Amino acid sequence: MSSLSILNNIPALVAQNDLETTSNSLNNVLYQLASGSRINSGADDAAGLAIADGLHANETALDQSASNANDGVGALQVADGALSQVTNLLNRAVTLATESSTGTVSDSQRTAIQAEFAQIQAEIDTIGGSTEFNGTSVFSATPTSVFLSDGNSAANTTISVSVGALSASGLGLGSGVDLSSASDAQSALSLIDTAIATVAGDRGTIGANINRLQASSSVETTEVQNLTAAEDSIRGADVATVVANLSKYSMLQQTGITAVSQANSAQQGLLKLLE
């Protein structure tokens, strides 16, 4: 049995120390309940925090990479849409060249046909020079690089997408090609057919690149989902456990306050010895 002392109230000190520990635990539980996170500071779980932050960095990089891939898809889809219009123009040019090739068309009619064909050539040049995505020319000889990463330099990937420049002359239908005579129209018809095949091949290449970028975006999105689940398992609070601990520490805090009060009251008993 410990003797009563007027120098130190040991029971009160013990009760106060336990109360402080309980209060700290209760505060931590309240932080977890309010934030939904098990880790609110490095002191809660230093190793877990480092892992969770690393996973979050990976998620951020992958999210942006998926966005980069989708932007690349958008640019390619704009190019494909523009080339579909070029195909329509070339199909009209086929009609005009076939019409001009026949001997029943007069010179004045060929002049009108040539005027329309010249507009087709000019419109192809306009499409090639003015089509943009996000302020950048779509049809360019310079490849577009789509950068993909999960935040680790070892896993960085760059997909180079080249649409190529677009112009009437680039398709073999420059200013020297015209439909002003039957023989010229027949020669132009072969060139127009070649241009149609070239555009079709370009659209096929664009389609393959779209599929690749969409596949990359899908993979990155799936990785983000998996990493988010892994991060949540580390960082997320178990609400059922937190609520149980809240009840536990709330009760311990109340009993701790009572214990401190009783220990202080017991010290007052020493005064009775002086009466």
C-alpha positions as CSV (number, residue, x, y, z in Angstrom):
1,M,0.0,0.0,0.0
2,S,1.3,3.5,-0.9
3,S,1.4,6.1,1.8
4,L,-0.2,9.5,1.5
5,S,2.2,12.3,0.5
6,I,1.8,16.0,0.4
7,L,4.7,16.4,-2.0
8,N,3.3,14.5,-5.0
9,N,-0.1,13.1,-5.8
10,I,1.0,10.1,-7.7
11,P,-2.5,8.7,-8.4
12,A,-3.5,12.0,-9.8
13,L,-0.4,12.1,-12.0
14,V,-1.0,8.6,-13.3
15,A,-4.7,9.5,-14.0
16,Q,-3.7,12.7,-15.7
17,N,-1.2,10.9,-17.9
18,D,-3.7,8.3,-18.9
19,L,-6.3,11.0,-19.6
20,E,-3.9,12.8,-21.9
21,T,-3.2,9.6,-23.8
22,T,-6.9,8.9,-24.1
23,S,-7.5,12.5,-25.2
24,N,-4.8,12.2,-27.9
25,S,-6.3,9.0,-29.1
26,L,-9.8,10.5,-29.1
27,N,-8.6,13.5,-31.2
28,N,-7.0,11.1,-33.7
29,V,-10.2,9.2,-34.0
30,L,-12.1,12.5,-34.5
31,Y,-9.6,13.5,-37.3
32,Q,-10.1,10.1,-39.0
33,L,-13.9,10.4,-38.7
34,A,-13.9,14.0,-40.1
35,S,-11.4,13.4,-42.9
36,G,-12.3,9.8,-43.8
37,S,-8.6,9.1,-43.8
38,R,-6.7,6.8,-41.5
39,I,-3.5,8.7,-42.1
40,N,-3.7,12.4,-41.3
41,S,-0.1,13.0,-40.5
42,G,3.3,11.2,-40.9
43,A,3.0,10.2,-37.2
44,D,-0.1,8.1,-37.9
45,D,1.8,5.7,-40.3
46,A,5.0,7.0,-41.8
47,A,5.5,4.0,-44.1
48,G,1.9,3.9,-45.1
49,L,1.9,7.6,-45.9
50,A,5.0,7.2,-48.1
51,I,3.4,4.3,-50.1
52,A,0.1,6.1,-50.4
53,D,1.7,9.3,-51.6
54,G,3.7,7.4,-54.1
55,L,0.6,5.7,-55.4
56,H,-1.2,9.0,-55.7
57,A,1.7,10.4,-57.7
58,N,1.3,7.5,-60.1
59,E,-2.4,8.1,-60.4
60,T,-1.9,11.8,-61.2
61,A,0.6,11.0,-63.9
62,L,-1.6,8.3,-65.4
63,D,-4.7,10.6,-65.3
64,Q,-2.8,13.2,-67.3
65,S,-1.4,10.6,-69.7
66,A,-5.0,9.3,-70.4
67,S,-5.9,13.0,-71.1
68,N,-2.9,13.3,-73.4
69,A,-3.9,10.2,-75.3
70,N,-7.5,11.5,-75.6
71,D,-6.2,14.8,-76.9
72,G,-4.2,12.9,-79.5
73,V,-7.4,10.9,-80.4
74,G,-9.2,14.2,-80.7
75,A,-6.6,15.7,-83.1
76,L,-6.6,12.5,-85.2
77,Q,-10.4,12.5,-85.4
78,V,-10.4,16.1,-86.6
79,A,-7.9,15.1,-89.3
80,D,-10.0,12.1,-90.3
81,G,-13.1,14.2,-90.5
82,A,-11.3,16.7,-92.7
83,L,-9.9,14.0,-95.0
84,S,-13.5,12.6,-95.4
85,Q,-14.4,16.0,-96.8
86,V,-11.4,15.9,-99.1
87,T,-12.6,12.5,-100.3
88,N,-16.0,14.0,-101.1
89,L,-14.3,16.8,-103.1
90,L,-12.2,14.2,-105.0
91,N,-15.2,12.2,-105.8
92,R,-16.8,15.3,-107.2
93,A,-13.6,15.9,-109.2
94,V,-13.9,12.4,-110.6
95,T,-17.4,13.3,-111.9
96,L,-16.1,16.5,-113.4
97,A,-13.1,14.8,-115.1
98,T,-15.3,12.1,-116.5
99,E,-17.7,14.6,-117.8
100,S,-15.0,16.7,-119.4
101,S,-13.5,13.7,-121.0
102,T,-16.5,13.0,-123.2
103,G,-16.7,14.5,-126.7
104,T,-20.2,15.8,-126.3
105,V,-19.1,18.6,-123.9
106,S,-18.5,22.0,-125.4
107,D,-15.5,24.2,-124.7
108,S,-17.6,26.7,-122.7
109,Q,-18.9,23.8,-120.6
110,R,-15.3,22.6,-120.1
111,T,-14.4,26.1,-119.0
112,A,-17.2,25.9,-116.3
113,I,-16.0,22.4,-115.3
114,Q,-12.4,23.6,-115.0
115,A,-13.6,26.6,-112.8
116,E,-15.3,24.2,-110.4
117,F,-12.3,21.9,-110.4
118,A,-10.0,24.8,-109.6
119,Q,-12.2,25.6,-106.6
120,I,-11.9,22.0,-105.5
121,Q,-8.1,22.3,-105.6
122,A,-8.2,25.6,-103.7
123,E,-10.5,24.0,-101.0
124,I,-8.2,21.1,-100.5
125,D,-5.4,23.6,-99.9
126,T,-7.6,25.5,-97.5
127,I,-8.5,22.4,-95.5
128,G,-4.8,21.5,-95.3
129,G,-3.7,24.9,-94.1
130,S,-6.5,26.0,-91.8
131,T,-7.7,22.8,-90.0
132,E,-6.6,23.1,-86.3
133,F,-6.9,21.3,-83.0
134,N,-6.3,23.3,-79.9
135,G,-4.7,26.1,-81.8
136,T,-2.2,23.7,-83.6
137,S,-2.3,22.8,-87.3
138,V,-3.5,19.3,-87.8
139,F,-1.9,18.7,-91.2
140,S,1.8,19.0,-90.6
141,A,4.9,17.2,-91.8
142,T,6.2,17.4,-88.2
143,P,5.0,14.4,-86.2
144,T,3.0,15.0,-83.0
145,S,4.4,13.3,-79.9
146,V,1.9,12.0,-77.3
147,F,3.7,11.5,-74.0
148,L,2.5,8.8,-71.6
149,S,3.8,8.1,-68.1
150,D,2.9,6.6,-64.7
151,G,5.3,9.0,-62.9
152,N,8.3,6.7,-63.2
153,S,10.9,7.6,-65.8
154,A,11.5,3.9,-66.6
155,A,7.8,3.6,-67.8
156,N,7.7,6.7,-70.0
157,T,6.3,6.1,-73.5
158,T,6.1,8.5,-76.4
159,I,3.7,7.7,-79.3
160,S,4.7,9.6,-82.4
161,V,1.7,10.3,-84.6
162,S,2.2,11.8,-88.1
163,V,-0.7,13.0,-90.2
164,G,1.4,14.7,-92.8
165,A,0.9,17.9,-94.8
166,L,-2.2,18.2,-97.0
167,S,-2.4,20.1,-100.2
168,A,-3.7,19.6,-103.7
169,S,-0.1,19.5,-105.1
170,G,0.8,17.1,-102.4
171,L,-1.9,14.8,-103.7
172,G,-0.6,15.2,-107.2
173,L,-3.3,17.6,-108.2
174,G,-1.3,20.9,-108.4
175,S,-2.1,23.8,-110.7
176,G,-0.7,22.0,-113.7
177,V,-3.6,19.5,-113.6
178,D,-6.7,20.8,-115.3
179,L,-9.9,19.6,-117.1
180,S,-9.9,22.2,-119.9
181,S,-9.7,19.6,-122.6
182,A,-10.8,16.0,-123.1
183,S,-7.2,14.7,-123.1
184,D,-6.3,16.7,-120.0
185,A,-9.4,15.5,-118.2
186,Q,-8.6,11.9,-119.0
187,S,-5.0,12.3,-117.7
188,A,-6.4,14.1,-114.6
189,L,-8.8,11.3,-114.0
190,S,-5.9,8.9,-113.3
191,L,-4.3,11.4,-111.0
192,I,-7.5,11.9,-109.1
193,D,-8.0,8.2,-108.6
194,T,-4.4,8.0,-107.2
195,A,-5.2,11.0,-104.9
196,I,-8.3,9.2,-103.6
197,A,-6.3,6.1,-102.8
198,T,-3.7,8.2,-101.0
199,V,-6.3,9.9,-98.9
200,A,-7.8,6.5,-98.1
201,G,-4.4,5.2,-97.0
202,D,-3.8,8.2,-94.8
203,R,-7.2,7.7,-93.1
204,G,-6.3,4.1,-92.5
205,T,-3.1,5.1,-90.8
206,I,-4.9,7.7,-88.8
207,G,-7.5,5.0,-87.8
208,A,-4.8,2.7,-86.6
209,N,-3.2,5.5,-84.5
210,I,-6.6,6.3,-83.0
211,N,-7.1,2.7,-82.0
212,R,-3.6,2.6,-80.4
213,L,-4.2,5.8,-78.4
214,Q,-7.6,4.7,-77.3
215,A,-6.2,1.4,-76.1
216,S,-3.4,3.2,-74.2
217,S,-6.0,5.5,-72.6
218,S,-8.1,2.5,-71.6
219,V,-5.1,0.8,-70.0
220,E,-4.1,3.9,-68.1
221,T,-7.7,4.4,-66.8
222,T,-7.7,0.8,-65.6
223,E,-4.4,1.4,-63.9
224,V,-5.7,4.5,-62.1
225,Q,-8.7,2.5,-60.8
226,N,-6.4,-0.2,-59.4
227,L,-4.0,2.2,-57.9
228,T,-6.8,4.2,-56.4
229,A,-8.2,1.1,-54.8
230,A,-4.7,0.2,-53.4
231,E,-4.2,3.8,-52.1
232,D,-7.6,3.7,-50.4
233,S,-6.9,0.5,-48.7
234,I,-3.8,2.2,-47.1
235,R,-5.1,5.7,-46.5
236,G,-8.8,5.2,-46.0
237,A,-10.3,4.9,-42.5
238,D,-12.3,1.8,-41.5
239,V,-15.5,3.7,-40.5
240,A,-16.8,0.8,-38.4
241,T,-13.6,0.6,-36.4
242,V,-13.3,4.4,-36.1
243,V,-16.9,4.6,-34.7
244,A,-16.1,1.8,-32.2
245,N,-13.0,3.6,-31.1
246,L,-14.9,6.9,-30.8
247,S,-17.2,5.3,-28.3
248,K,-14.3,3.6,-26.5
249,Y,-12.2,6.7,-26.1
250,S,-15.1,8.9,-25.2
251,M,-16.0,6.6,-22.4
252,L,-12.3,6.4,-21.3
253,Q,-12.1,10.2,-21.3
254,Q,-15.1,10.5,-19.0
255,T,-13.7,7.8,-16.6
256,G,-10.3,9.5,-16.8
257,I,-11.7,12.8,-15.8
258,T,-13.5,11.2,-12.9
259,A,-10.3,9.4,-11.9
260,V,-8.4,12.7,-11.8
261,S,-11.1,14.2,-9.8
262,Q,-11.1,11.4,-7.3
263,A,-7.3,11.4,-7.0
264,N,-7.4,15.1,-6.2
265,S,-10.1,14.6,-3.7
266,A,-8.1,11.8,-2.0
267,Q,-5.3,14.3,-1.5
268,Q,-7.6,16.5,0.5
269,G,-7.9,13.7,3.0
270,L,-4.5,14.7,4.3
271,L,-6.0,17.9,5.7
272,K,-8.1,15.8,8.0
273,L,-5.0,14.6,9.8
274,L,-4.2,18.2,10.7
275,E,-7.5,18.9,12.4
